[in-house]
Amino acid sequence: MRELRIWIGVGLALVGCQKQEADPTKKVKYEGPIMETTNVLTFVSDSAKLQVKLTSPLQQQFESGDVIYPKGVKLLFYSKDGQTVVNTISGDYGKQEKSKGVYSLRGHVRVKNEPKQQTLQTEELFYDQQRLLIYTQPEMFVHIETPTEKVDGYGLEADQNFSRYKLKRVTGIFSNITETTTP
């Protein structure tokens, strides 16, 4: 009889310790992507002139309108004539926040102004479509190289074409090139 009581006690203890199953009638809201597209190629134009070309191996669109590029993204900005690439921005990961009109790029972010041959490297960068600005958070480290200079700093703010920029806490190697003539 004692053994029977022990087995009943052990059985009740095991039943009481079982994991509670989720309520099958409770609705779960899906928050994943509503659409996925591979090998994305998107053109943005104005008055039939190419302004921006976006490429990515994978694009995920969400119900909010936000878009994620989990395998990287590259943006090419064109001159006013729509023919010449002026600037490129690329990163290992990208996100477009539809409500703000802002792209954020992370991981090995690179910016290159083609005509000036100047490049930028950082780990996180934002592109504001309405204000036509690229920028970083104030504490984000930025490395810029031109054919004659190497500049390090924090907190970049630049125009969309990366032709003019501002940095905070700047260090670097600067050159003062003067034109010389030979007789």
mmCIF file of the C-alpha atoms, coordinates in Angstrom:
data_MODEL
# 
_entry.id   MODEL 
# 
loop_
_atom_site.group_PDB 
_atom_site.id 
_atom_site.type_symbol 
_atom_site.label_atom_id 
_atom_site.label_alt_id 
_atom_site.label_comp_id 
_atom_site.label_asym_id 
_atom_site.label_entity_id 
_atom_site.label_seq_id 
_atom_site.pdbx_PDB_ins_code 
_atom_site.Cartn_x 
_atom_site.Cartn_y 
_atom_site.Cartn_z 
_atom_site.occupancy 
_atom_site.B_iso_or_equiv 
_atom_site.pdbx_formal_charge 
_atom_site.auth_seq_id 
_atom_site.auth_comp_id 
_atom_site.auth_asym_id 
_atom_site.auth_atom_id 
_atom_site.pdbx_PDB_model_num 
ATOM 1   C CA . MET A 1 1   ? 0.000  0.000  0.000   1.00 0.00 ? 1   MET A CA 1 
ATOM 2   C CA . ARG A 1 2   ? 2.854  2.307  0.825   1.00 0.00 ? 2   ARG A CA 1 
ATOM 3   C CA . GLU A 1 3   ? 4.409  1.711  -2.604  1.00 0.00 ? 3   GLU A CA 1 
ATOM 4   C CA . LEU A 1 4   ? 1.109  2.557  -4.262  1.00 0.00 ? 4   LEU A CA 1 
ATOM 5   C CA . ARG A 1 5   ? 0.962  5.889  -2.410  1.00 0.00 ? 5   ARG A CA 1 
ATOM 6   C CA . ILE A 1 6   ? 4.555  6.709  -3.471  1.00 0.00 ? 6   ILE A CA 1 
ATOM 7   C CA . TRP A 1 7   ? 3.755  5.963  -7.124  1.00 0.00 ? 7   TRP A CA 1 
ATOM 8   C CA . ILE A 1 8   ? 0.602  8.047  -6.961  1.00 0.00 ? 8   ILE A CA 1 
ATOM 9   C CA . GLY A 1 9   ? 2.563  10.900 -5.355  1.00 0.00 ? 9   GLY A CA 1 
ATOM 10  C CA . VAL A 1 10  ? 5.289  10.726 -8.018  1.00 0.00 ? 10  VAL A CA 1 
ATOM 11  C CA . GLY A 1 11  ? 2.672  10.599 -10.778 1.00 0.00 ? 11  GLY A CA 1 
ATOM 12  C CA . LEU A 1 12  ? 0.845  13.646 -9.402  1.00 0.00 ? 12  LEU A CA 1 
ATOM 13  C CA . ALA A 1 13  ? 4.137  15.537 -9.075  1.00 0.00 ? 13  ALA A CA 1 
ATOM 14  C CA . LEU A 1 14  ? 5.033  14.790 -12.700 1.00 0.00 ? 14  LEU A CA 1 
ATOM 15  C CA . VAL A 1 15  ? 1.601  15.847 -13.937 1.00 0.00 ? 15  VAL A CA 1 
ATOM 16  C CA . GLY A 1 16  ? 1.837  19.114 -11.968 1.00 0.00 ? 16  GLY A CA 1 
ATOM 17  C CA . CYS A 1 17  ? 5.297  19.925 -13.422 1.00 0.00 ? 17  CYS A CA 1 
ATOM 18  C CA . GLN A 1 18  ? 4.342  19.548 -17.070 1.00 0.00 ? 18  GLN A CA 1 
ATOM 19  C CA . LYS A 1 19  ? 4.709  22.570 -19.325 1.00 0.00 ? 19  LYS A CA 1 
ATOM 20  C CA . GLN A 1 20  ? 1.485  24.466 -19.924 1.00 0.00 ? 20  GLN A CA 1 
ATOM 21  C CA . GLU A 1 21  ? 0.504  24.426 -23.584 1.00 0.00 ? 21  GLU A CA 1 
ATOM 22  C CA . ALA A 1 22  ? -0.355 27.699 -25.327 1.00 0.00 ? 22  ALA A CA 1 
ATOM 23  C CA . ASP A 1 23  ? -4.023 28.471 -25.757 1.00 0.00 ? 23  ASP A CA 1 
ATOM 24  C CA . PRO A 1 24  ? -4.825 27.248 -29.299 1.00 0.00 ? 24  PRO A CA 1 
ATOM 25  C CA . THR A 1 25  ? -7.688 29.740 -29.625 1.00 0.00 ? 25  THR A CA 1 
ATOM 26  C CA . LYS A 1 26  ? -5.454 32.768 -28.890 1.00 0.00 ? 26  LYS A CA 1 
ATOM 27  C CA . LYS A 1 27  ? -4.580 34.717 -32.063 1.00 0.00 ? 27  LYS A CA 1 
ATOM 28  C CA . VAL A 1 28  ? -0.915 35.442 -32.728 1.00 0.00 ? 28  VAL A CA 1 
ATOM 29  C CA . LYS A 1 29  ? -0.078 38.527 -34.767 1.00 0.00 ? 29  LYS A CA 1 
ATOM 30  C CA . TYR A 1 30  ? 2.464  37.898 -37.538 1.00 0.00 ? 30  TYR A CA 1 
ATOM 31  C CA . GLU A 1 31  ? 5.194  40.548 -37.535 1.00 0.00 ? 31  GLU A CA 1 
ATOM 32  C CA . GLY A 1 32  ? 7.512  39.149 -40.209 1.00 0.00 ? 32  GLY A CA 1 
ATOM 33  C CA . PRO A 1 33  ? 7.927  40.344 -43.782 1.00 0.00 ? 33  PRO A CA 1 
ATOM 34  C CA . ILE A 1 34  ? 4.848  40.386 -45.999 1.00 0.00 ? 34  ILE A CA 1 
ATOM 35  C CA . MET A 1 35  ? 6.964  40.162 -49.135 1.00 0.00 ? 35  MET A CA 1 
ATOM 36  C CA . GLU A 1 36  ? 10.512 39.093 -50.023 1.00 0.00 ? 36  GLU A CA 1 
ATOM 37  C CA . THR A 1 37  ? 12.262 39.929 -53.278 1.00 0.00 ? 37  THR A CA 1 
ATOM 38  C CA . THR A 1 38  ? 15.644 38.650 -54.452 1.00 0.00 ? 38  THR A CA 1 
ATOM 39  C CA . ASN A 1 39  ? 18.136 40.388 -56.753 1.00 0.00 ? 39  ASN A CA 1 
ATOM 40  C CA . VAL A 1 40  ? 16.483 43.788 -56.342 1.00 0.00 ? 40  VAL A CA 1 
ATOM 41  C CA . LEU A 1 41  ? 17.112 46.584 -58.827 1.00 0.00 ? 41  LEU A CA 1 
ATOM 42  C CA . THR A 1 42  ? 15.176 49.813 -58.159 1.00 0.00 ? 42  THR A CA 1 
ATOM 43  C CA . PHE A 1 43  ? 15.402 53.075 -60.094 1.00 0.00 ? 43  PHE A CA 1 
ATOM 44  C CA . VAL A 1 44  ? 14.295 56.474 -58.782 1.00 0.00 ? 44  VAL A CA 1 
ATOM 45  C CA . SER A 1 45  ? 13.856 59.168 -61.406 1.00 0.00 ? 45  SER A CA 1 
ATOM 46  C CA . ASP A 1 46  ? 12.532 62.705 -61.710 1.00 0.00 ? 46  ASP A CA 1 
ATOM 47  C CA . SER A 1 47  ? 11.353 64.168 -65.030 1.00 0.00 ? 47  SER A CA 1 
ATOM 48  C CA . ALA A 1 48  ? 12.612 61.021 -66.785 1.00 0.00 ? 48  ALA A CA 1 
ATOM 49  C CA . LYS A 1 49  ? 16.148 61.528 -65.431 1.00 0.00 ? 49  LYS A CA 1 
ATOM 50  C CA . LEU A 1 50  ? 17.729 58.852 -63.283 1.00 0.00 ? 50  LEU A CA 1 
ATOM 51  C CA . GLN A 1 51  ? 18.513 60.062 -59.752 1.00 0.00 ? 51  GLN A CA 1 
ATOM 52  C CA . VAL A 1 52  ? 19.161 56.929 -57.676 1.00 0.00 ? 52  VAL A CA 1 
ATOM 53  C CA . LYS A 1 53  ? 19.738 53.261 -58.432 1.00 0.00 ? 53  LYS A CA 1 
ATOM 54  C CA . LEU A 1 54  ? 19.363 50.748 -55.584 1.00 0.00 ? 54  LEU A CA 1 
ATOM 55  C CA . THR A 1 55  ? 20.590 47.146 -55.723 1.00 0.00 ? 55  THR A CA 1 
ATOM 56  C CA . SER A 1 56  ? 20.354 44.385 -53.122 1.00 0.00 ? 56  SER A CA 1 
ATOM 57  C CA . PRO A 1 57  ? 20.456 40.575 -53.072 1.00 0.00 ? 57  PRO A CA 1 
ATOM 58  C CA . LEU A 1 58  ? 17.403 40.446 -50.751 1.00 0.00 ? 58  LEU A CA 1 
ATOM 59  C CA . GLN A 1 59  ? 14.643 42.895 -49.853 1.00 0.00 ? 59  GLN A CA 1 
ATOM 60  C CA . GLN A 1 60  ? 12.019 42.261 -47.172 1.00 0.00 ? 60  GLN A CA 1 
ATOM 61  C CA . GLN A 1 61  ? 8.951  44.514 -47.017 1.00 0.00 ? 61  GLN A CA 1 
ATOM 62  C CA . PHE A 1 62  ? 6.858  44.836 -43.859 1.00 0.00 ? 62  PHE A CA 1 
ATOM 63  C CA . GLU A 1 63  ? 3.257  45.814 -43.252 1.00 0.00 ? 63  GLU A CA 1 
ATOM 64  C CA . SER A 1 64  ? 4.381  49.218 -41.892 1.00 0.00 ? 64  SER A CA 1 
ATOM 65  C CA . GLY A 1 65  ? 5.955  50.008 -45.271 1.00 0.00 ? 65  GLY A CA 1 
ATOM 66  C CA . ASP A 1 66  ? 9.486  49.645 -43.874 1.00 0.00 ? 66  ASP A CA 1 
ATOM 67  C CA . VAL A 1 67  ? 11.950 47.708 -45.995 1.00 0.00 ? 67  VAL A CA 1 
ATOM 68  C CA . ILE A 1 68  ? 14.949 45.708 -44.779 1.00 0.00 ? 68  ILE A CA 1 
ATOM 69  C CA . TYR A 1 69  ? 17.958 44.658 -46.832 1.00 0.00 ? 69  TYR A CA 1 
ATOM 70  C CA . PRO A 1 70  ? 19.441 41.927 -44.589 1.00 0.00 ? 70  PRO A CA 1 
ATOM 71  C CA . LYS A 1 71  ? 22.138 40.863 -47.072 1.00 0.00 ? 71  LYS A CA 1 
ATOM 72  C CA . GLY A 1 72  ? 23.369 44.356 -47.947 1.00 0.00 ? 72  GLY A CA 1 
ATOM 73  C CA . VAL A 1 73  ? 22.372 47.301 -50.106 1.00 0.00 ? 73  VAL A CA 1 
ATOM 74  C CA . LYS A 1 74  ? 24.060 49.664 -52.556 1.00 0.00 ? 74  LYS A CA 1 
ATOM 75  C CA . LEU A 1 75  ? 22.783 53.104 -53.602 1.00 0.00 ? 75  LEU A CA 1 
ATOM 76  C CA . LEU A 1 76  ? 24.170 54.936 -56.656 1.00 0.00 ? 76  LEU A CA 1 
ATOM 77  C CA . PHE A 1 77  ? 23.431 58.654 -56.955 1.00 0.00 ? 77  PHE A CA 1 
ATOM 78  C CA . TYR A 1 78  ? 23.478 60.246 -60.406 1.00 0.00 ? 78  TYR A CA 1 
ATOM 79  C CA . SER A 1 79  ? 24.257 63.768 -61.628 1.00 0.00 ? 79  SER A CA 1 
ATOM 80  C CA . LYS A 1 80  ? 21.459 66.117 -62.696 1.00 0.00 ? 80  LYS A CA 1 
ATOM 81  C CA . ASP A 1 81  ? 21.671 64.834 -66.266 1.00 0.00 ? 81  ASP A CA 1 
ATOM 82  C CA . GLY A 1 82  ? 20.934 61.294 -65.014 1.00 0.00 ? 82  GLY A CA 1 
ATOM 83  C CA . GLN A 1 83  ? 23.959 59.846 -66.810 1.00 0.00 ? 83  GLN A CA 1 
ATOM 84  C CA . THR A 1 84  ? 26.981 60.032 -64.501 1.00 0.00 ? 84  THR A CA 1 
ATOM 85  C CA . VAL A 1 85  ? 27.408 58.322 -61.121 1.00 0.00 ? 85  VAL A CA 1 
ATOM 86  C CA . VAL A 1 86  ? 28.366 60.994 -58.603 1.00 0.00 ? 86  VAL A CA 1 
ATOM 87  C CA . ASN A 1 87  ? 28.273 59.033 -55.368 1.00 0.00 ? 87  ASN A CA 1 
ATOM 88  C CA . THR A 1 88  ? 27.812 55.489 -54.079 1.00 0.00 ? 88  THR A CA 1 
ATOM 89  C CA . ILE A 1 89  ? 26.815 54.269 -50.618 1.00 0.00 ? 89  ILE A CA 1 
ATOM 90  C CA . SER A 1 90  ? 26.934 50.615 -49.596 1.00 0.00 ? 90  SER A CA 1 
ATOM 91  C CA . GLY A 1 91  ? 26.588 48.578 -46.425 1.00 0.00 ? 91  GLY A CA 1 
ATOM 92  C CA . ASP A 1 92  ? 26.250 44.993 -45.189 1.00 0.00 ? 92  ASP A CA 1 
ATOM 93  C CA . TYR A 1 93  ? 22.719 45.694 -43.876 1.00 0.00 ? 93  TYR A CA 1 
ATOM 94  C CA . GLY A 1 94  ? 20.146 48.337 -44.745 1.00 0.00 ? 94  GLY A CA 1 
ATOM 95  C CA . LYS A 1 95  ? 16.742 49.520 -43.611 1.00 0.00 ? 95  LYS A CA 1 
ATOM 96  C CA . GLN A 1 96  ? 14.367 52.062 -45.109 1.00 0.00 ? 96  GLN A CA 1 
ATOM 97  C CA . GLU A 1 97  ? 11.972 53.633 -42.618 1.00 0.00 ? 97  GLU A CA 1 
ATOM 98  C CA . LYS A 1 98  ? 9.057  54.612 -44.817 1.00 0.00 ? 98  LYS A CA 1 
ATOM 99  C CA . SER A 1 99  ? 7.440  57.053 -42.342 1.00 0.00 ? 99  SER A CA 1 
ATOM 100 C CA . LYS A 1 100 ? 10.688 59.024 -41.876 1.00 0.00 ? 100 LYS A CA 1 
ATOM 101 C CA . GLY A 1 101 ? 12.075 58.728 -45.408 1.00 0.00 ? 101 GLY A CA 1 
ATOM 102 C CA . VAL A 1 102 ? 15.406 57.607 -43.947 1.00 0.00 ? 102 VAL A CA 1 
ATOM 103 C CA . TYR A 1 103 ? 17.710 54.774 -44.953 1.00 0.00 ? 103 TYR A CA 1 
ATOM 104 C CA . SER A 1 104 ? 20.062 53.377 -42.324 1.00 0.00 ? 104 SER A CA 1 
ATOM 105 C CA . LEU A 1 105 ? 23.064 51.289 -43.318 1.00 0.00 ? 105 LEU A CA 1 
ATOM 106 C CA . ARG A 1 106 ? 25.260 49.244 -40.983 1.00 0.00 ? 106 ARG A CA 1 
ATOM 107 C CA . GLY A 1 107 ? 28.347 47.098 -41.194 1.00 0.00 ? 107 GLY A CA 1 
ATOM 108 C CA . HIS A 1 108 ? 31.295 48.096 -43.392 1.00 0.00 ? 108 HIS A CA 1 
ATOM 109 C CA . VAL A 1 109 ? 29.519 51.186 -44.712 1.00 0.00 ? 109 VAL A CA 1 
ATOM 110 C CA . ARG A 1 110 ? 31.339 52.773 -47.642 1.00 0.00 ? 110 ARG A CA 1 
ATOM 111 C CA . VAL A 1 111 ? 30.673 56.079 -49.394 1.00 0.00 ? 111 VAL A CA 1 
ATOM 112 C CA . LYS A 1 112 ? 32.540 57.143 -52.510 1.00 0.00 ? 112 LYS A CA 1 
ATOM 113 C CA . ASN A 1 113 ? 32.352 60.452 -54.337 1.00 0.00 ? 113 ASN A CA 1 
ATOM 114 C CA . GLU A 1 114 ? 33.469 59.445 -57.839 1.00 0.00 ? 114 GLU A CA 1 
ATOM 115 C CA . PRO A 1 115 ? 34.524 62.853 -59.288 1.00 0.00 ? 115 PRO A CA 1 
ATOM 116 C CA . LYS A 1 116 ? 36.508 63.866 -56.177 1.00 0.00 ? 116 LYS A CA 1 
ATOM 117 C CA . GLN A 1 117 ? 37.879 60.358 -55.593 1.00 0.00 ? 117 GLN A CA 1 
ATOM 118 C CA . GLN A 1 118 ? 37.088 60.646 -51.899 1.00 0.00 ? 118 GLN A CA 1 
ATOM 119 C CA . THR A 1 119 ? 35.934 57.716 -49.801 1.00 0.00 ? 119 THR A CA 1 
ATOM 120 C CA . LEU A 1 120 ? 34.377 57.332 -46.392 1.00 0.00 ? 120 LEU A CA 1 
ATOM 121 C CA . GLN A 1 121 ? 34.327 54.311 -44.096 1.00 0.00 ? 121 GLN A CA 1 
ATOM 122 C CA . THR A 1 122 ? 32.183 53.895 -40.998 1.00 0.00 ? 122 THR A CA 1 
ATOM 123 C CA . GLU A 1 123 ? 30.016 51.285 -39.278 1.00 0.00 ? 123 GLU A CA 1 
ATOM 124 C CA . GLU A 1 124 ? 26.643 53.083 -39.410 1.00 0.00 ? 124 GLU A CA 1 
ATOM 125 C CA . LEU A 1 125 ? 25.278 55.801 -41.673 1.00 0.00 ? 125 LEU A CA 1 
ATOM 126 C CA . PHE A 1 126 ? 21.906 57.405 -42.410 1.00 0.00 ? 126 PHE A CA 1 
ATOM 127 C CA . TYR A 1 127 ? 20.562 58.838 -45.663 1.00 0.00 ? 127 TYR A CA 1 
ATOM 128 C CA . ASP A 1 128 ? 17.646 61.295 -45.423 1.00 0.00 ? 128 ASP A CA 1 
ATOM 129 C CA . GLN A 1 129 ? 15.750 61.342 -48.738 1.00 0.00 ? 129 GLN A CA 1 
ATOM 130 C CA . GLN A 1 130 ? 13.812 64.568 -48.052 1.00 0.00 ? 130 GLN A CA 1 
ATOM 131 C CA . ARG A 1 131 ? 16.763 66.637 -46.829 1.00 0.00 ? 131 ARG A CA 1 
ATOM 132 C CA . LEU A 1 132 ? 19.233 64.977 -49.267 1.00 0.00 ? 132 LEU A CA 1 
ATOM 133 C CA . LEU A 1 133 ? 21.715 64.423 -46.417 1.00 0.00 ? 133 LEU A CA 1 
ATOM 134 C CA . ILE A 1 134 ? 23.960 61.607 -45.284 1.00 0.00 ? 134 ILE A CA 1 
ATOM 135 C CA . TYR A 1 135 ? 24.968 61.618 -41.622 1.00 0.00 ? 135 TYR A CA 1 
ATOM 136 C CA . THR A 1 136 ? 26.074 59.567 -38.636 1.00 0.00 ? 136 THR A CA 1 
ATOM 137 C CA . GLN A 1 137 ? 25.329 59.724 -34.939 1.00 0.00 ? 137 GLN A CA 1 
ATOM 138 C CA . PRO A 1 138 ? 27.632 62.227 -33.136 1.00 0.00 ? 138 PRO A CA 1 
ATOM 139 C CA . GLU A 1 139 ? 29.624 59.429 -31.447 1.00 0.00 ? 139 GLU A CA 1 
ATOM 140 C CA . MET A 1 140 ? 30.166 57.383 -34.647 1.00 0.00 ? 140 MET A CA 1 
ATOM 141 C CA . PHE A 1 141 ? 33.775 57.162 -35.896 1.00 0.00 ? 141 PHE A CA 1 
ATOM 142 C CA . VAL A 1 142 ? 34.360 58.099 -39.552 1.00 0.00 ? 142 VAL A CA 1 
ATOM 143 C CA . HIS A 1 143 ? 37.456 57.692 -41.747 1.00 0.00 ? 143 HIS A CA 1 
ATOM 144 C CA . ILE A 1 144 ? 37.730 59.758 -44.949 1.00 0.00 ? 144 ILE A CA 1 
ATOM 145 C CA . GLU A 1 145 ? 40.402 59.535 -47.639 1.00 0.00 ? 145 GLU A CA 1 
ATOM 146 C CA . THR A 1 146 ? 41.054 61.764 -50.626 1.00 0.00 ? 146 THR A CA 1 
ATOM 147 C CA . PRO A 1 147 ? 43.980 61.576 -53.050 1.00 0.00 ? 147 PRO A CA 1 
ATOM 148 C CA . THR A 1 148 ? 45.894 63.973 -50.763 1.00 0.00 ? 148 THR A CA 1 
ATOM 149 C CA . GLU A 1 149 ? 44.395 63.610 -47.257 1.00 0.00 ? 149 GLU A CA 1 
ATOM 150 C CA . LYS A 1 150 ? 43.383 61.137 -44.569 1.00 0.00 ? 150 LYS A CA 1 
ATOM 151 C CA . VAL A 1 151 ? 40.876 62.432 -42.034 1.00 0.00 ? 151 VAL A CA 1 
ATOM 152 C CA . ASP A 1 152 ? 39.381 60.772 -38.949 1.00 0.00 ? 152 ASP A CA 1 
ATOM 153 C CA . GLY A 1 153 ? 36.538 62.216 -36.953 1.00 0.00 ? 153 GLY A CA 1 
ATOM 154 C CA . TYR A 1 154 ? 33.165 61.720 -35.350 1.00 0.00 ? 154 TYR A CA 1 
ATOM 155 C CA . GLY A 1 155 ? 29.642 62.834 -36.231 1.00 0.00 ? 155 GLY A CA 1 
ATOM 156 C CA . LEU A 1 156 ? 29.548 63.279 -40.013 1.00 0.00 ? 156 LEU A CA 1 
ATOM 157 C CA . GLU A 1 157 ? 27.019 65.443 -41.817 1.00 0.00 ? 157 GLU A CA 1 
ATOM 158 C CA . ALA A 1 158 ? 27.298 65.720 -45.609 1.00 0.00 ? 158 ALA A CA 1 
ATOM 159 C CA . ASP A 1 159 ? 25.267 66.490 -48.693 1.00 0.00 ? 159 ASP A CA 1 
ATOM 160 C CA . GLN A 1 160 ? 23.855 63.541 -50.622 1.00 0.00 ? 160 GLN A CA 1 
ATOM 161 C CA . ASN A 1 161 ? 26.742 63.608 -53.114 1.00 0.00 ? 161 ASN A CA 1 
ATOM 162 C CA . PHE A 1 162 ? 29.392 63.654 -50.376 1.00 0.00 ? 162 PHE A CA 1 
ATOM 163 C CA . SER A 1 163 ? 30.961 66.713 -52.007 1.00 0.00 ? 163 SER A CA 1 
ATOM 164 C CA . ARG A 1 164 ? 30.843 68.808 -48.808 1.00 0.00 ? 164 ARG A CA 1 
ATOM 165 C CA . TYR A 1 165 ? 30.933 67.472 -45.274 1.00 0.00 ? 165 TYR A CA 1 
ATOM 166 C CA . LYS A 1 166 ? 31.330 68.417 -41.604 1.00 0.00 ? 166 LYS A CA 1 
ATOM 167 C CA . LEU A 1 167 ? 32.988 66.373 -38.862 1.00 0.00 ? 167 LEU A CA 1 
ATOM 168 C CA . LYS A 1 168 ? 33.450 66.808 -35.131 1.00 0.00 ? 168 LYS A CA 1 
ATOM 169 C CA . ARG A 1 169 ? 36.687 66.003 -33.230 1.00 0.00 ? 169 ARG A CA 1 
ATOM 170 C CA . VAL A 1 170 ? 38.822 65.820 -36.351 1.00 0.00 ? 170 VAL A CA 1 
ATOM 171 C CA . THR A 1 171 ? 42.321 64.366 -36.646 1.00 0.00 ? 171 THR A CA 1 
ATOM 172 C CA . GLY A 1 172 ? 44.257 63.396 -39.727 1.00 0.00 ? 172 GLY A CA 1 
ATOM 173 C CA . ILE A 1 173 ? 46.941 64.012 -42.278 1.00 0.00 ? 173 ILE A CA 1 
ATOM 174 C CA . PHE A 1 174 ? 46.286 67.125 -44.315 1.00 0.00 ? 174 PHE A CA 1 
ATOM 175 C CA . SER A 1 175 ? 48.241 68.457 -47.254 1.00 0.00 ? 175 SER A CA 1 
ATOM 176 C CA . ASN A 1 176 ? 48.635 71.950 -48.533 1.00 0.00 ? 176 ASN A CA 1 
ATOM 177 C CA . ILE A 1 177 ? 49.191 71.470 -52.226 1.00 0.00 ? 177 ILE A CA 1 
ATOM 178 C CA . THR A 1 178 ? 50.663 74.433 -54.022 1.00 0.00 ? 178 THR A CA 1 
ATOM 179 C CA . GLU A 1 179 ? 51.179 74.596 -57.740 1.00 0.00 ? 179 GLU A CA 1 
ATOM 180 C CA . THR A 1 180 ? 54.786 74.802 -58.834 1.00 0.00 ? 180 THR A CA 1 
ATOM 181 C CA . THR A 1 181 ? 56.069 75.597 -62.253 1.00 0.00 ? 181 THR A CA 1 
ATOM 182 C CA . THR A 1 182 ? 59.332 74.549 -63.797 1.00 0.00 ? 182 THR A CA 1 
ATOM 183 C CA . PRO A 1 183 ? 61.332 76.971 -65.991 1.00 0.00 ? 183 PRO A CA 1 
# 
